[in-house]
Amino acid sequence: MRVPLPPLRLTMIRQFLAGQAAGGQLLMVSAALAMLAANSALAADYEALLHLEIGPLNLLEWINDGLMALFFLLVGCEIKRELLDGQMSSWPRRILPGVAAAAGMLVPALVYVACNLEAGPNLKGWAVPTATDIAFALGVLTLLGDRVPASLKLLLTAIAVIDDLGAILVIALFYTQDLAMPALLASLAITAGLALLSRRRVQLLWPYLLLGAMLWLTIHASGIHATLAGVITAMALPIHTTPGTPEDRSCPLLRVEHGIAPWVAFGIVPLFGFANAGVGLSGVTLATALDPLVLGIAAGLVIGKQIGIFGAILTLVKLDVVDMPANASVRQLWGLSLLCGIGFTMSLFIAALAFGAGSAQEAAAKLGIIGGSLVSALLGLAVLSGTRRA
């Protein structure tokens, strides 16, 4: 006998979906502008701007290491809220998106590895096609209006949130440089301080933000990617959870989440897209597209994601472990699985960590990410546009 699912706070979810979708559409525009800049007379100026030195880092590094820490802070807040007070606040609600997200990470990684078995240096990019870009995918979904039931939008959100958590763990475990122990020990001490504030449920926000800024500095110096400071800080922020009552937006976590969400969605993520999506296409041939690295990423996103997620969902439904999402058809589930192959933001981020920003391998990875994400979006739109209205 299945455990009844607790009610969801629909107002909160609608606001979240609306913000992510609008940000995703802006991300599409910024990515298109980056491609135009990189393939026009402005290409040299575009590259010069990204490598403009500002203090100890260049502009691209400030965006990817600094501003993206706020993106990860928001992701951490969303993960914690969804696990404690949202659509994944109980085990029955976690089963379907959890299994789907796990399969949606494993299968693309296997597809990528299979394509690159004879290209040893490429294997370190195995995690690039495992991520789903929630903002981009939801932005595409909004183009379909009421052809997609709300249950699928919520499922896509849940899968992408768990996917983000998996990506964070992958970055922490597999994409770190040589560790500097003094800075690492300082990071652990600051993390302990954040944990103490959280345990005592301190409601003042500034101590968390101060320690979070210090943590960014020490993690950056330690060799671990500094954006993880955002996740650690988010996990320390207290949230008030009282079932059946309205959100208490005075708690630190929701104050941070609601405060930075517009800046991240409409500023930081589009800026990241503009800084990282510019790929020069001059000299790109069929041989380039069939390069194992490019092909592995594209195939992982287009084929691996849909096989993993669609197969996992159908298996769970067939075994009567979970119900079909409300008002959803098998074709709509297939379309959803295709849209999960849009791996833009997190995939670009992992590619830079795996191959090094500015390297030839990273440029090839960008081709695979952009190509695979574009094909996934178009196929998902084609499949879902032919379905009945919800």
Backbone torsions as a table, in degrees:
resi	resn	phi	psi	omega
1	MET	NA	126.6	-178.0
2	ARG	-73.9	148.0	175.8
3	VAL	-77.8	130.9	179.0
4	PRO	-59.1	140.6	-179.7
5	LEU	-82.2	134.9	178.9
6	PRO	-68.6	154.2	179.6
7	PRO	-66.7	153.6	178.8
8	LEU	-102.1	154.0	175.6
9	ARG	-86.5	93.0	-169.9
10	LEU	-66.3	-34.8	-179.9
11	THR	-60.9	-46.1	179.3
12	MET	-61.1	-42.8	-176.7
13	ILE	-68.9	-42.0	178.8
14	ARG	-61.2	-42.3	178.8
15	GLN	-62.3	-41.8	-179.6
16	PHE	-62.8	-48.7	-178.0
17	LEU	-63.1	-42.0	-179.4
18	ALA	-62.4	-44.5	-179.9
19	GLY	-65.2	-43.7	179.5
20	GLN	-64.5	-41.5	-178.2
21	ALA	-64.5	-45.5	179.5
22	ALA	-63.5	-41.7	177.2
23	GLY	-63.3	-36.4	178.3
24	GLY	-64.2	-38.7	178.3
25	GLN	-66.7	-38.0	176.2
26	LEU	-66.8	-35.5	176.9
27	LEU	-62.2	-40.0	176.8
28	MET	-59.0	-44.1	-179.1
29	VAL	-64.1	-44.7	-178.2
30	SER	-65.5	-37.2	177.7
31	ALA	-65.7	-41.1	178.0
32	ALA	-63.4	-41.0	178.3
33	LEU	-63.9	-38.0	178.2
34	ALA	-63.7	-42.6	178.4
35	MET	-64.1	-39.4	177.4
36	LEU	-63.7	-44.0	-179.1
37	ALA	-64.1	-40.6	-176.7
38	ALA	-74.4	-13.6	-178.3
39	ASN	-122.8	35.2	179.2
40	SER	-137.5	-173.4	177.3
41	ALA	-66.2	-11.4	-180.0
42	LEU	-88.7	3.2	-173.6
43	ALA	-57.4	-44.9	-179.0
44	ALA	-65.5	-40.2	178.4
45	ASP	-66.3	-37.9	178.0
46	TYR	-60.1	-47.4	180.0
47	GLU	-67.2	-40.0	-179.8
48	ALA	-64.1	-39.3	178.6
49	LEU	-62.5	-44.7	-178.1
50	LEU	-65.0	-29.0	-177.6
51	HIS	-102.8	17.4	175.2
52	LEU	-66.1	124.6	-177.5
53	GLU	-76.3	125.5	176.6
54	ILE	-128.4	95.2	-176.4
55	GLY	68.7	-135.1	-175.2
56	PRO	-76.9	-13.0	-176.6
57	LEU	-128.3	160.9	172.1
58	ASN	-89.4	174.1	-173.8
59	LEU	-60.4	-42.1	179.8
60	LEU	-61.8	-40.8	179.6
61	GLU	-68.1	-37.7	177.1
62	TRP	-62.7	-37.9	179.0
63	ILE	-69.6	-50.8	-173.6
64	ASN	-74.1	-34.3	-177.9
65	ASP	-98.0	-33.7	-176.1
66	GLY	-92.8	-66.2	-177.4
67	LEU	-62.8	-34.5	-179.7
68	MET	-69.5	-14.1	172.2
69	ALA	-63.8	-33.9	176.2
70	LEU	-70.4	-35.6	173.7
71	PHE	-59.5	-45.9	179.7
72	PHE	-70.0	-30.0	173.4
73	LEU	-61.4	-45.2	178.5
74	LEU	-65.5	-43.6	177.8
75	VAL	-58.9	-43.8	178.4
76	GLY	-61.9	-41.8	177.0
77	CYS	-61.5	-43.6	-179.2
78	GLU	-65.0	-41.7	179.1
79	ILE	-62.3	-47.6	-178.1
80	LYS	-63.9	-43.1	-179.1
81	ARG	-65.3	-42.3	-179.1
82	GLU	-65.6	-35.2	179.8
83	LEU	-73.4	-34.0	-175.4
84	LEU	-96.5	-30.9	-169.1
85	ASP	-145.2	19.8	-175.1
86	GLY	-130.6	-148.5	-173.3
87	GLN	-75.4	-2.7	173.6
88	MET	-122.5	32.9	-175.9
89	SER	-83.6	-0.4	176.6
90	SER	-140.6	155.7	-177.9
91	TRP	-61.6	-39.1	176.2
92	PRO	-57.2	-34.9	179.7
93	ARG	-78.4	-18.2	-176.7
94	ARG	-88.2	-20.8	-171.8
95	ILE	-60.8	-55.5	-174.9
96	LEU	-63.1	-55.8	179.8
97	PRO	-66.1	-31.6	-179.2
98	GLY	-65.6	-49.4	179.2
99	VAL	-67.0	-41.7	179.5
100	ALA	-62.3	-43.7	-179.9
101	ALA	-65.3	-41.3	179.4
102	ALA	-62.5	-45.5	177.6
103	ALA	-66.3	-34.5	179.7
104	GLY	-72.7	-10.0	172.7
105	MET	-99.7	-40.5	-175.9
106	LEU	-67.6	-50.1	-175.1
107	VAL	-63.7	-46.4	176.7
108	PRO	-59.1	-37.2	177.9
109	ALA	-63.3	-41.3	178.6
110	LEU	-66.2	-39.8	177.6
111	VAL	-61.8	-44.7	179.5
112	TYR	-61.8	-46.8	-179.0
113	VAL	-61.9	-41.6	179.1
114	ALA	-60.3	-36.0	179.6
115	CYS	-75.8	-17.9	-172.9
116	ASN	-122.7	21.0	-179.0
117	LEU	-59.7	-33.0	-178.5
118	GLU	-97.6	8.4	177.5
119	ALA	-122.9	74.7	-172.4
120	GLY	-48.4	-48.3	-178.8
121	PRO	-61.0	-21.8	-179.0
122	ASN	-78.6	-18.0	-171.8
123	LEU	-63.3	-22.9	179.7
124	LYS	-68.7	-9.1	177.1
125	GLY	-94.6	19.0	-174.9
126	TRP	-58.2	-27.8	-175.7
127	ALA	-86.2	-8.5	-175.1
128	VAL	-58.3	-45.0	-177.1
129	PRO	-86.5	12.6	-175.5
130	THR	-88.7	-10.7	-171.1
131	ALA	-98.3	148.2	173.8
132	THR	-113.2	132.6	178.6
133	ASP	-89.5	104.1	-174.2
134	ILE	-63.4	-42.3	-177.3
135	ALA	-65.3	-46.1	-179.3
136	PHE	-62.8	-46.6	-177.5
137	ALA	-63.8	-43.1	178.6
138	LEU	-68.4	-32.8	175.6
139	GLY	-62.0	-39.4	176.4
140	VAL	-67.5	-40.9	-179.5
141	LEU	-59.5	-35.6	-178.4
142	THR	-65.2	-22.7	177.9
143	LEU	-67.0	-18.0	-177.2
144	LEU	-94.6	-6.0	178.4
145	GLY	58.2	-131.6	-175.4
146	ASP	-88.4	14.9	173.5
147	ARG	-72.2	-17.3	-178.8
148	VAL	-112.0	121.1	-179.7
149	PRO	-66.2	154.3	-178.7
150	ALA	-59.2	-31.7	-178.2
151	SER	-61.0	-35.0	179.7
152	LEU	-74.9	-34.4	176.2
153	LYS	-63.8	-40.2	177.7
154	LEU	-67.5	-39.0	179.1
155	LEU	-65.4	-42.5	177.6
156	LEU	-60.4	-42.5	178.8
157	THR	-61.6	-45.6	-178.2
158	ALA	-64.7	-42.9	178.6
159	ILE	-61.1	-44.9	-177.4
160	ALA	-67.0	-35.8	178.2
161	VAL	-64.1	-46.1	178.1
162	ILE	-66.0	-37.8	176.2
163	ASP	-57.9	-44.2	177.6
164	ASP	-61.2	-41.4	177.9
165	LEU	-61.2	-42.9	177.7
166	GLY	-62.8	-41.0	179.3
167	ALA	-63.4	-39.6	178.4
168	ILE	-61.8	-43.4	178.5
169	LEU	-64.5	-40.2	178.8
170	VAL	-62.3	-44.6	179.3
171	ILE	-60.7	-44.7	-177.7
172	ALA	-65.7	-37.5	-173.3
173	LEU	-88.5	-32.6	-169.4
174	PHE	-118.3	-14.9	-174.9
175	TYR	-123.0	58.3	174.6
176	THR	-117.0	152.3	178.0
177	GLN	-88.5	-173.6	174.6
178	ASP	-59.1	130.6	-172.9
179	LEU	-84.1	136.9	173.1
180	ALA	-96.8	108.8	-169.7
181	MET	-62.7	-41.7	179.3
182	PRO	-58.7	-44.3	179.1
183	ALA	-67.3	-36.7	178.6
184	LEU	-65.0	-42.1	177.8
185	LEU	-64.0	-38.9	176.2
186	ALA	-63.2	-38.3	178.0
187	SER	-63.1	-41.7	179.1
188	LEU	-64.8	-38.4	178.9
189	ALA	-65.1	-42.0	179.1
190	ILE	-66.9	-39.5	176.9
191	THR	-60.8	-39.6	176.9
192	ALA	-63.0	-37.7	177.2
193	GLY	-64.2	-41.7	176.5
194	LEU	-62.8	-41.3	179.6
195	ALA	-63.8	-36.6	179.0
196	LEU	-67.0	-43.3	176.8
197	LEU	-59.7	-42.1	-179.1
198	SER	-66.8	-42.0	-178.6
199	ARG	-63.0	-36.9	178.8
200	ARG	-86.1	1.7	176.9
201	ARG	52.7	46.0	175.8
202	VAL	-64.5	127.7	-174.8
203	GLN	-94.3	-12.6	175.0
204	LEU	-67.0	135.4	-174.8
205	LEU	-85.0	-34.8	-171.2
206	TRP	-61.2	-34.1	178.1
207	PRO	-62.6	-37.5	178.7
208	TYR	-65.7	-43.8	-177.9
209	LEU	-68.3	-37.3	178.0
210	LEU	-64.7	-48.6	178.9
211	LEU	-65.6	-34.4	178.0
212	GLY	-63.5	-40.7	177.1
213	ALA	-65.2	-41.8	177.1
214	MET	-63.9	-37.7	179.5
215	LEU	-64.8	-38.3	177.6
216	TRP	-59.8	-43.9	-178.8
217	LEU	-63.7	-44.5	-176.6
218	THR	-73.4	-37.3	178.0
219	ILE	-67.5	-40.0	177.4
220	HIS	-59.6	-38.8	179.9
221	ALA	-76.3	-20.7	-174.5
222	SER	-79.8	-22.4	-176.4
223	GLY	107.3	-15.1	172.3
224	ILE	-81.4	147.3	-175.8
225	HIS	-64.9	131.6	-169.5
226	ALA	-65.3	-23.2	-178.7
227	THR	-62.8	-20.8	178.7
228	LEU	-64.7	-19.1	175.7
229	ALA	-60.9	-34.6	178.2
230	GLY	-63.4	-41.9	179.9
231	VAL	-66.0	-45.6	-178.4
232	ILE	-62.2	-42.4	178.3
233	THR	-62.8	-42.7	-179.7
234	ALA	-61.1	-42.0	-177.8
235	MET	-66.0	-22.1	179.4
236	ALA	-83.9	-20.4	-174.8
237	LEU	-69.3	127.2	179.9
238	PRO	-70.4	149.4	173.5
239	ILE	-135.8	138.8	178.3
240	HIS	-89.4	122.8	179.9
241	THR	-122.1	108.6	175.6
242	THR	-127.1	104.2	-176.9
243	PRO	-54.2	138.5	175.7
244	GLY	83.8	1.1	-179.9
245	THR	-118.1	157.5	179.1
246	PRO	-63.4	160.3	176.9
247	GLU	-60.8	138.3	172.3
248	ASP	-96.3	96.3	-174.5
249	ARG	-77.7	3.0	177.9
250	SER	-84.0	-12.0	-179.1
251	CYS	-72.3	151.8	-173.9
252	PRO	-55.3	-42.9	-175.7
253	LEU	-63.0	-47.2	-178.0
254	LEU	-71.4	-30.7	175.3
255	ARG	-63.2	-43.2	178.3
256	VAL	-67.5	-46.6	-176.2
257	GLU	-61.0	-49.5	-179.0
258	HIS	-70.9	-26.4	179.9
259	GLY	-73.8	-39.6	-174.7
260	ILE	-99.6	-14.4	-175.9
261	ALA	-54.4	-48.1	179.4
262	PRO	-63.2	-38.0	-179.9
263	TRP	-65.4	-39.1	179.6
264	VAL	-69.8	-48.8	-175.2
265	ALA	-67.0	-40.2	-172.8
266	PHE	-105.6	-3.8	179.8
267	GLY	-126.3	-63.9	-170.7
268	ILE	-68.5	-49.4	-177.5
269	VAL	-65.6	-45.2	174.6
270	PRO	-61.2	-37.2	177.5
271	LEU	-64.4	-41.0	176.2
272	PHE	-61.0	-43.8	179.1
273	GLY	-61.4	-43.3	179.5
274	PHE	-64.6	-37.3	-177.3
275	ALA	-76.7	-22.9	-171.6
276	ASN	-116.3	-14.0	-174.9
277	ALA	-91.6	-6.4	-177.9
278	GLY	-73.8	107.4	179.9
279	VAL	-124.2	123.6	176.9
280	GLY	-70.8	130.5	-176.6
281	LEU	-101.4	-0.7	177.7
282	SER	-66.4	131.2	-179.1
283	GLY	87.2	-3.2	178.0
284	VAL	-75.2	125.3	-178.9
285	THR	-124.4	-179.8	176.4
286	LEU	-61.1	-35.9	178.4
287	ALA	-63.0	-36.6	177.5
288	THR	-63.2	-45.0	-179.2
289	ALA	-64.8	-27.8	-179.2
290	LEU	-93.7	5.1	173.9
291	ASP	-57.5	136.4	-175.9
292	PRO	-53.1	-37.2	-179.4
293	LEU	-67.1	-48.7	-180.0
294	VAL	-63.3	-48.3	-177.4
295	LEU	-64.3	-39.8	-178.7
296	GLY	-63.3	-42.8	179.2
297	ILE	-67.7	-47.6	-178.8
298	ALA	-62.1	-45.0	179.8
299	ALA	-66.7	-37.1	177.6
300	GLY	-60.7	-42.7	-179.5
301	LEU	-72.2	-46.8	-173.8
302	VAL	-78.3	-45.7	-175.6
303	ILE	-94.5	-49.0	-175.6
304	GLY	-61.8	-44.3	-178.5
305	LYS	-62.0	-47.2	-175.8
306	GLN	-69.8	-37.9	177.9
307	ILE	-64.9	-46.3	-177.6
308	GLY	-64.1	-52.0	-174.5
309	ILE	-74.3	-48.2	-179.5
310	PHE	-62.8	-43.6	179.2
311	GLY	-63.9	-41.1	-179.3
312	ALA	-65.4	-43.7	-178.3
313	ILE	-64.2	-48.1	-179.2
314	LEU	-62.7	-38.0	178.8
315	THR	-63.8	-46.0	179.6
316	LEU	-63.2	-40.0	178.4
317	VAL	-67.9	-43.3	-179.0
318	LYS	-62.9	-37.4	179.3
319	LEU	-81.2	1.0	178.8
320	ASP	63.5	29.6	175.6
321	VAL	-79.5	-37.6	178.8
322	VAL	-134.7	163.4	173.5
323	ASP	-87.5	157.9	170.0
324	MET	-61.9	141.3	173.8
325	PRO	-54.1	141.8	-173.8
326	ALA	-56.3	132.7	174.8
327	ASN	63.4	17.9	-178.3
328	ALA	-105.2	143.5	176.4
329	SER	-101.9	168.3	177.7
330	VAL	-62.4	-39.5	178.4
331	ARG	-62.3	-38.8	178.7
332	GLN	-67.0	-36.7	175.6
333	LEU	-63.8	-38.3	176.9
334	TRP	-63.5	-45.5	178.0
335	GLY	-60.6	-41.4	177.0
336	LEU	-59.9	-43.5	-179.4
337	SER	-62.8	-36.6	176.5
338	LEU	-65.1	-43.3	179.9
339	LEU	-63.5	-26.9	177.2
340	CYS	-67.4	-11.0	175.2
341	GLY	-80.8	2.2	172.9
342	ILE	-81.1	104.3	-171.6
343	GLY	-114.8	33.5	-164.0
344	PHE	-58.4	-76.0	-167.6
345	THR	-60.2	-57.3	-175.9
346	MET	-67.7	-34.0	178.3
347	SER	-64.8	-44.1	176.3
348	LEU	-60.8	-39.2	-179.0
349	PHE	-64.3	-46.7	-179.2
350	ILE	-66.5	-37.7	179.2
351	ALA	-60.0	-41.4	178.7
352	ALA	-63.8	-37.6	178.3
353	LEU	-70.8	-39.3	-175.1
354	ALA	-71.2	-42.9	-171.0
355	PHE	-111.4	-11.9	-178.4
356	GLY	92.6	128.0	-178.5
357	ALA	-60.5	131.2	177.5
358	GLY	88.5	-3.0	-179.3
359	SER	-78.3	161.9	177.7
360	ALA	-64.1	-36.5	178.6
361	GLN	-65.3	-39.0	178.5
362	GLU	-64.8	-39.7	178.3
363	ALA	-61.3	-41.7	177.0
364	ALA	-65.4	-39.6	178.4
365	ALA	-61.8	-39.3	178.5
366	LYS	-61.1	-39.6	177.5
367	LEU	-60.2	-45.2	179.4
368	GLY	-64.3	-40.9	-179.3
369	ILE	-66.0	-49.5	-177.6
370	ILE	-66.0	-44.8	179.2
371	GLY	-63.5	-47.7	-179.8
372	GLY	-64.4	-40.4	179.3
373	SER	-66.3	-40.6	179.9
374	LEU	-65.1	-45.5	178.9
375	VAL	-63.0	-42.2	178.7
376	SER	-61.4	-41.8	-179.9
377	ALA	-65.1	-44.8	-178.4
378	LEU	-67.1	-42.6	178.6
379	LEU	-65.9	-41.9	177.9
380	GLY	-61.2	-42.7	177.4
381	LEU	-62.7	-42.2	-178.7
382	ALA	-63.6	-42.5	-179.3
383	VAL	-68.6	-45.5	-175.7
384	LEU	-75.7	-29.0	-178.5
385	SER	-68.2	-19.7	179.5
386	GLY	-90.3	5.6	-178.3
387	THR	-93.9	162.8	179.3
388	ARG	-70.8	159.3	177.8
389	ARG	-73.0	145.0	-177.8
390	ALA	-73.6	NA	NA
